[in-house]
Amino acid sequence: MKRALVLLLTTLLAVVGIVLIGPSAQADSGAFRVRASTDDAEQRSDGTVLDSSDLEMLNDKGRQQAVGLRFTQVAIPPGATVTRAYVQFTADESTSTPVPLTIHGQAADNPGTFTRTPVDVSDRPRTTASAEWSPAAWSSGKRGTAQQTSDLTAVVQEIVSRPGWASGNALAVMITGTSSGNREAESFDTGARKAPALHVEWTTGADAQSLPSRSRHRSRRRSRRRRPSRLPRRRPSRSRRLRPSRLPRRRPSRPPLLGLPRRAPASGTRPTPGSSTWLPRPTT
């Protein structure tokens, strides 16, 4: 019996909380890997685009290049708030030389895969948001925090906030730089499990602190309607505050006693019968 009462009270409190506060934000996450050989590409300094067994970031035998990554089936709903995002790599070789990199997203709702068209990586429209990344030293075969990019929240948020974004679209990023250093990562061609993956965490739903629910709108309307009644009222005068029934009544004057003069006669005169100042005494 007690358990049933506790369950009933818990359910009622949950329902009341939803009605008064509104639906709470829901957190979700996903990992979206590169799924095709043409979805990770290298662009050499002469503009040639290649799909290789490894991804050189960004110096390959003295030649500068750019790297493009495309992630498909990105199931982030429109209007979601991105809280964290990064790309996970698998180290192909052990390197420790400094290599500053810059990561942009492609400003497109659903970008296509990379082709052998010259400068197909660097010539794509870029997002306004970007992220600087200086990776730590890599050890061959490792796939851990050292092989994760810097935070890409702003980059991913700009893409999923586009009017044409839909859940399940593709998302592409480009990695560029001018350093002579290098980080070599595994590509899709060496195995799907080693391929780069985009990790994203986001929230959806109405937030009570930022998006007021309908019940809060109603309470505001009610408070606005009640504001005039809260103003100090002007106290009426005493004559207005007294009710008619409580007003002091005027006592009627008593009739003059019979046989007594209504008014005092002039000095030295005596009222005579029939005058206005004389009344006969009552007989007993």
Residue pairs with C-beta under 8 A, 6 or more apart in sequence:
19 215
20 213
20 215
21 208
21 213
21 215
22 206
22 208
22 211
22 212
22 213
22 214
22 215
22 216
23 205
23 206
23 213
24 205
24 206
24 207
24 208
25 81
25 203
25 204
25 205
25 206
25 207
26 203
26 204
26 205
27 83
27 201
27 202
27 203
28 80
28 201
28 202
28 203
28 204
29 199
29 200
29 201
29 202
30 74
30 75
30 76
30 199
30 200
31 88
31 197
31 198
31 199
32 71
32 72
32 73
32 74
32 75
32 171
32 197
32 198
32 200
33 71
33 192
33 195
33 196
33 197
33 198
34 40
34 69
34 70
34 71
34 187
34 188
34 195
34 196
34 197
35 72
35 73
35 188
35 192
35 195
36 72
36 113
36 188
37 51
37 187
37 188
37 189
38 51
38 113
38 114
38 115
39 69
39 70
39 71
39 72
39 113
39 114
39 188
40 51
40 55
40 67
40 68
40 69
40 70
40 114
40 187
40 188
40 195
40 196
41 49
41 50
41 51
41 67
41 68
41 114
41 120
41 121
42 49
42 50
42 51
42 52
42 55
42 56
42 60
42 65
42 66
42 67
42 68
42 121
43 49
43 50
43 65
43 66
43 67
43 68
43 119
43 120
43 121
43 122
44 50
44 60
44 63
44 65
45 63
45 64
45 65
46 118
47 118
47 119
47 122
48 116
48 118
49 114
49 115
49 116
49 117
49 118
49 119
49 120
49 121
50 116
51 114
51 187
51 189
52 187
52 189
53 187
53 189
53 190
54 92
54 184
54 185
54 186
54 187
54 190
55 67
55 89
55 92
55 184
55 185
55 186
55 187
55 196
56 65
56 67
56 182
56 184
57 67
57 99
57 101
57 175
57 177
57 182
57 183
57 184
57 185
58 64
58 65
58 66
58 67
58 99
58 101
58 175
58 176
58 177
58 178
58 179
58 182
59 65
59 99
59 179
59 180
59 181
59 182
60 182
64 177
64 178
66 121
66 122
66 174
66 175
66 176
67 121
67 174
67 175
68 114
68 120
68 121
68 124
68 172
68 173
68 174
68 175
69 87
69 172
69 173
69 174
69 175
69 196
69 198
70 111
70 113
70 114
70 170
70 171
70 172
71 170
71 171
71 172
71 197
71 198
72 170
73 168
73 170
74 167
74 168
74 169
74 170
74 171
74 198
74 200
75 167
75 168
76 82
76 156
76 160
76 165
76 167
76 200
76 202
77 167
77 204
78 160
78 165
78 166
78 167
79 204
80 160
80 202
80 203
80 204
81 157
81 202
81 203
81 204
82 153
82 156
82 157
82 160
82 200
82 201
82 202
83 153
83 201
83 202
83 203
84 151
84 153
84 199
84 200
84 201
85 151
85 152
85 153
85 155
85 156
85 157
85 198
85 199
85 200
85 201
86 148
86 149
86 150
86 151
86 152
86 198
86 199
87 103
87 148
87 149
87 152
87 173
87 196
87 197
87 198
87 199
88 143
88 147
88 148
88 196
88 197
88 198
88 199
89 143
89 147
89 148
89 149
89 183
89 185
89 186
89 196
90 141
90 142
90 143
90 147
90 185
90 186
90 194
90 195
90 196
91 138
91 139
91 140
91 141
91 142
91 143
91 146
91 147
91 183
91 184
91 185
91 186
92 140
92 184
92 185
92 186
92 190
93 138
93 140
93 184
94 137
94 138
94 139
94 140
95 137
95 138
95 181
95 182
95 183
95 184
96 137
96 138
97 180
97 181
97 182
98 134
98 179
98 181
99 134
99 135
99 177
99 179
99 181
99 182
99 183
100 132
100 133
100 134
100 177
100 179
101 132
101 133
101 134
101 135
101 175
101 176
101 177
101 179
101 183
102 130
102 131
102 132
102 133
102 175
102 176
102 177
103 130
103 131
103 132
103 133
103 149
103 150
103 152
103 155
103 173
103 174
103 175
104 126
104 127
104 129
104 130
104 155
104 173
104 174
104 176
105 126
105 127
105 129
105 152
105 155
105 156
105 158
105 159
105 171
105 172
105 173
105 174
106 124
106 125
106 126
106 127
106 159
106 171
106 172
106 173
106 174
107 125
107 126
107 127
107 128
107 158
107 159
107 162
108 124
108 125
108 159
108 172
109 162
109 164
109 165
109 166
109 169
110 164
110 166
110 169
110 170
111 124
111 170
111 171
111 172
112 170
114 120
114 121
121 174
122 174
122 176
124 172
124 174
126 174
127 155
127 158
127 159
128 158
129 154
129 155
129 157
129 158
130 154
130 155
131 149
131 150
131 151
131 152
131 154
131 155
132 150
133 149
133 150
133 175
134 150
135 146
135 147
135 149
135 183
136 146
137 146
138 146
138 147
138 183
138 184
139 146
143 194
147 185
152 173
155 173
156 171
156 198
156 200
159 165
159 171
160 202
171 198
173 198
185 196
186 194
186 195
187 194
187 195
187 196
188 195
188 196
206 213
212 220
235 241
256 262
258 279
258 280
258 281
258 282
259 279
259 280
259 281
259 282
260 279
261 271
261 277
261 278
261 279
262 276
262 277
262 279
263 277
265 271
265 277
271 277
271 278
272 278
273 280
